[in-house]
Amino acid sequence: MPARLDHTIVRSRDRFAGARFLTRLLDAPEPTAFGPFASVPLDGGVTLDYLDDGAQEIVSQHLAFLVSDEEFDAIFGRVREGGLDYWADPHHRDPGRVNHLFGGRGVYIEDPDGHSIEFITHTYVAD
C-alpha cells in the first residue's frame, strides 16, 4: 500500500506572502499560522507549510496541482487578470501558452520565491 503525502515544507522569503499567492490563485481560504509555518490545506488531507527561510536565494521547488476544467478556467483567469507570466512548459521556453498534454490543459507560473507552480486538468500518470 503506498503512503499518502501528509504535508511538505515550502521554503519562502515571506511565508504568508508565498502562501497567499497560492491561495489567491486557488480561491482558497486564507493560510493559517501553525508554529513557524503558514499552512495551506489542500484536498486529500495534504498541507503545504510555508516556512520563512533566512537564505538570500531559495532553491526552487515544483508543485503541480490537478484541478478540474472549471477550476483551471478560474485559476487561469486569475493568472491573466494578475498579469502573471505563464508558460506551457516547465523550462519556460513556450511563454504565453497553455499545453494540451494527455488530453488536458496545463500551465506553469512562478510564485514570488521562484517556485514553479503547475496547474493541470489531466494527470500525466497513466490511468
Secondary structure, 3 states (H helix, E strand, C coil): CCCCCCEEEEEECCHHHHHHHHHHHHCCCCCEEECCEEEEECHHHCEEEEEECCCCCCCCCEEEEECCHHHHHHHHHHHHHCCCCCECCCCCCCECCCECHHHCCEEEEECCCCCEEEEECCCCCCC
